[in-house]
Amino acid sequence: MKQLFSTFYRRLEQTNDDFERYLVHEINWSNRLIAIVGARGSGKTTLLLQHIKKEYGTQPEDVLYVSLDNIWFSNNRLYDLANEFMLNGGKILFLDEVHKYPDWSREIKNIYDDFPELKVVFTGSSMLEIFRSDADLSRRVRRYTLQGMSFREYLIYEGLLDKSQRAYTLDEVLHNHIALSRTVCYEIKPLPAFKKYLQYGYYPYYKEDLEGYYERVMQTFNTIIETDLPSVEKIDISSINRIKKLFFILSSLVPFTPNISQLSQQTGVTRVSLLNYLYYLEKANAILLLNKEASGMRQMVKPDKIYLQNTNYAYALSPDNVDIGTMRETFFFNQLQVKHQVTYTQATDFKIDNNYHFEIGGRNKGREQIQGLPNAFLALDDIETGFKNDVPLWLFGFLY
């Protein structure tokens, strides 16, 4: 265990706390069992280490962070570590990358049940099925999902906005957007930064190597499908290849109203398998599925429309063939789905929380499609400030 503490302290010292993700302030850290899931590269590890460093210093003795892909676990059990840690006065155990550890759910359940004085916080892939695992954690765990960076976070990360810039509620954006946008525009010109964000601002690791960013985005996707997915679902290599093929087919078609029979033929799978593959891609944060009504049985429902999960994917896959209209809709869907229910409607591009209608477009888009609709708005690109029900598109990037 000394080796694990040594590695932990070294990582704490190397952790930069200049920029914090939004989720760190939304987690109730007092819960006994906390799960943080999210896409690879979204910043889950950094979030944990920053929280520990801020709350417990750089060499805490009753707190331990370990990554479960550490070679130490090839010959040691997680349960035994928790037991020894608690006997030596340990109080909080932070477990990173739990999906890398076989039978993780059962051992965490046993730790929770057997050591009531011990708090456990763990992170895992967005593929992680906490509520469908072999051990029933649903009644024990508080689950949080870390999304990629919002436009607001990107501006702070770039040093363009002060870190005190708060997120806005949707109601604030819709009913006070003129004042809010003027406040931001007093500090920066948002439109040039917004165009850059659409290209490379969703994953924090873009700063490490901007030139190689798109390659890393695709490497991350491959790792999720080839490594994370098989660790969660019983799936073979041929299915993995078909899922990847499906993703690349969809990437050239989005926003796409799916013909399931045609897609089944193109990918060489049954209808049921295809719907499951779409669900896997959604769980992998590769695509967004738009339905008339939100459903917990996503695998069994044909989506009404399919989008890439974020705009950076479009630039990574085909930078010379990016459609700006598609990027606007993708950005809006991506940012709104974090805290709101986004559904399909034939009347407008999107319906939010079964209440608000939205049409997405450029600055010259007409109001014909929202005429006569209650609670209807235009989310418009290429404007700094709006007017009445015309809201700047970039401002929807301040919702988290």
N, C-alpha and C positions, 0 to 999 in steps of 0.2 A: 504493500500500500504506500510505502514511502516513495516509490518510483512514481506512482500516480499523483501524489501531492507535489512532487518536484515538477512534473510536467504541467500540472495545474497552475502553480505559482509562476512558472515561466510564461505561460500563455496570458495570465492576468497582467503581467508587467508589459507585455507586448500589445495589449488591447488599447486601442485609441477610443476615447469617449467623447470626441468632438461632435459626433453626429449620432443621434438616437432615433431608432425606428418608432413609428407611431404606437405600435402595439405594447411597448414596454410600459406605457402609462395606462393601458386598458386592462392589464392583467391584475387580478386579485391575488397577489403573491402570498396571501395568508392561507390559501387553500392547501390542504394536505397533499393533494395529488393534482398536478397540472400537466397538461399535454399541449405542446406548441408544434403544430404541423405547418408545412408550407413547402413551396417549390425549392429545389436546390438553388443555392445562390441568393436566396432572398434575405439572408442575414440572421438566421436563427441562432447560430453559434455565437456571433458577435453580440446579439441581444442578450443572451445568457451571461456572457463574460462581463459585459458592461454593467448589467444589473448587480452581479456579484461584487465587482470592483467598487461600485458606487455605494452599496449597502454594507459591505463587509471588509473592505480594504483589499490589499494585495497579498496578504498571507493569513487568511482566516484558518483557524484550526478546527472549527466545528462545521465547516462548509467544504464540500468537495465537488469538483466538476470532473467528469470523465467522459471521454468519447468511447462508445461501445464498439468502435472498429479498432481500438487499441489492441496490439498484439498480446497484451497482458491477459485479455479475456480468452485467448486460445487455450489457456490452461487453468483458468479461474472462473468461478461462477459469480454472477451478479449478486445473487442472494447472499453468498458468503461475504462478499465485499460489504454489503449493507449491514450485515450482522457485526462484522469487525468494526466498521466505521461507527456504528451506534454504541458499541461497547467501549469505544475510546472517546465518547463524548460528542459524536457527530450528531448534527441536528437537521441539516438540509443536504440532500443529495441531488445534484444536477446531472442528468444523463443525456448525452448527445448522441444522435444517430441510432436510436434504439432498434430501427429496422435492420441494422447490421448484426443484431444479436439473436440467435435462434431462441425461440420460445420466450421472447421478451415479455409478452403480455402476462403469461402465467407467473413469471418470477416477480414482476412488478406488483401483481395482485397479492402474491404471498408476502412481499415486503410491506405493502400497505396494511394487510391484515395482521401480520405478526409483530410489526414495530410501530405501534400507534404514536410514539413520540417523534417519529422521523417523517419529515416532509420530503416529497419527491417531485422534481420537475423534470420532464423529459421532452425531447424533441424528436421528430421523425419526418419522413418524407410525406409529401402531400398525398401519396398513394396509401398511406397508413390507414387501415380500417380499425380504429380503436373500438368501435361499437359492434364490430363483427368478428373480433378476435376470439381465439379459443377460450381465453379467460374473460369473464364478464367484467369489464372495467366501467361500463356505462353508468353504473350507480355511484361510482367512486371518483371519477376523473372530471375535471373542469377543462374543457378543450378550447383552444384558441387557434386561429389560423393567421399566419403571417403572409400577407400579400407582397407583391413587388412594390417598388416605390411609387407613390402618387406623384403627380406633378408638383404639388406643394413640397413634398420631401426632396424631390430633385432640385428645386430652387434653393432650398436650405443647404443641401449637400454640395451644391456648386458655389455656395457663399453669396448667392444673389439676394437671398432673403435672410433676415435674422432668425435664429433658431426659436425665438419666442413666437413666431408666426403660427397661430393656431389653425386648426381645421374648422371648417364651417359646416353647419347642418344643411340639409337639402332645402329646408324651408327658408333658411337665411339666404341661400343662393337665389332661390326663386323670387323672393319677395323683397330682397334688399341688395340685389346684384349690382346696381349702379354705384351705390356707396362703397360696397366691398371691392369692386374692381378698381374704383378710383384710388382707394387706399393702397392697393398693391401697385398700381401703375405710377403712383407717386414715387415709389422706390425703384421700380425696374420697368423695362419694356418687355412684357410677357411673351409677345408673339415670336420673336426670334428664338427665345429659350424653349418655347413650346414645340417648335419644329424640330429642335435638337432632341428634346425629350422623346418625341415620337420615334426617333431613329435609334436612340441608345440609352435612354434614361430609366428603364424599368428595373433592371437588376443592378444593385450597388457595385458589383465587381467590374463595371465598365471602366472605372477609374484606374484599375490595375493595368489594363492594356487595351486602350481604345481601338487601336488598329486590329487587334486580334479578337475584339469583342464578339463579332458575329460568329466566328468559328467556335468560340467558347459557348455561345448560346446553343448552337447545334450539338456540341459535345455534351452539354448538360442534358439536352433532350434525349440523346442516345443513352446516356447513363441511366436516366429515369426509366426508360422503356426496357433497356437490356438488363438492368441490375435491380432497381427498386421494384418494378412491377412483378418480376418472377419471385421476389422475396415475400410478396404479399398475396399474389394470386397463383394458383396452380396453372401455369401456362408454359407452352413449349416454344422452342426456337422458331418453328414455322409460323406460329401465331404472332410472335414478336415481329417477324419480318413483314407479315401482313398488316400489322398495326402501323408500322413505319411507312409502308406503302400507302395506306389509307391517309395518313397525315399529309404526305406529300401531294397526294391527289387533291385533298381538300384545300391545301394551301394555295393552289392555283385557281380555285373556284370561289372562295369566300368573298363576300357573304353569300352563302349557298343554301338554297332550299332543297333539302336532300331527296333524291329519288332512291329509296332503299334498294329496290330491285336492281337498278342500274349499278349502284355502288357495290352491291353484293357480287355482281358479275365481274366488275373491274378488279375486285380484290380476291375473288375466288372463295368466298365464305358464305355461310348461310345468313339469313336475315337476323336470326337471334344472335349469332356470333358478331355480326356487324354492329348491332345495337350495343352489345357488350364492349366492343372495341371503341366505339364513340364514347362510352362511359369511361373507359380507361384513359382515353386521351383527355377527357375533361378533368379527371382526377389528377392527371399528370401536369395540369396547368398548361396544356398545349392548345386546347380549343375551348370556346365558350358555346354552350348549347342554349338556344333561345326557344322556349316553349310557350304555348298559350297560357298554361298554368304551371306553377312550380309543383314538382312532384318528387317524392322520395324514391319512386320506382323509376329512376332515370333510365336504367338498362332496358326497360320494357316499353319505353315511349319513344316514338319517332320525333325528333326535334323539328320544329317548324323552320329553323334557320341555324346556320353554323357560322361562327367567326373564329379567327385565330384568337388565342387568349390575350395577347397583347400586341401592340404595333411593332415592337422590336423584332418579333418573329418574321413579319413580312419583309423587313429590310434585310434580315439574315438569310432568308430563303431566296429572295429575288429582288435585290436592291434597285434594279433598273426597270422593274415593272410594278412599282407600287402605285396603287390607285388612291388618290387623296380622299375621295369620298368614302372609300372603305376604311381608311385609317381614322377618319373622323368618327364613324360609327363604332369602330372597334375600341377607340379610346373611351368614348362615352359609356359603352357597355362595360368595359373593363373597370372603370372607376366607380360606376354606380353599383355594380354587383357586390362590392365589398360590404356595404351596409344596407342595401335595399334589394327588393325583389324586382327583377327585370323580366318582363314577359312580352310575348309577341302579340301584336294586334294588326289587323289589316288596314286600320284607319291611318296609323302613323308608324314611324320607325320603331318606337319602343313605348311601352307603358310601364310606369314605375309605381310600385306599391299599390297596384290596382286602382290608381287614382289619377296620376299625371300622365298626359300624352306628350311625346316629344318627337319633333322632326329635327333631323341633323343636316347641316349643310354649310355652304359658304355664305359670305356676307350679303350676297344678292338673292338668297333664296326667298321665294315668295311665301305668302301665308295661306295659300289656297287650301292646303291639306289640313290645316288646323281650324279653319273657319267653322264656327258653330259647335266646336268641341269644348266641353268644360275643362278647365285646368289644363290647357294646352299651351305649349311653349316651343319656341325655336331655339336650338342650341347652335350658335353660329360661329364659324371659324373666321379668322382674319379681321376680328373686331376687338378692340381693347375694352370698350364699355358698351353696354346694351341700351335698350329702350323698351319700356313696358314689358311685353312677354318675349322679347328678343334678348337672350342671355348669351354672353361670351362662352364659347365652348371650353376654353382653357380653364374657366373658373370652376368647372365640374371636377377639376383635378385637385381641388382643395377640400374634398369631402372626408379625407382621412390623412 
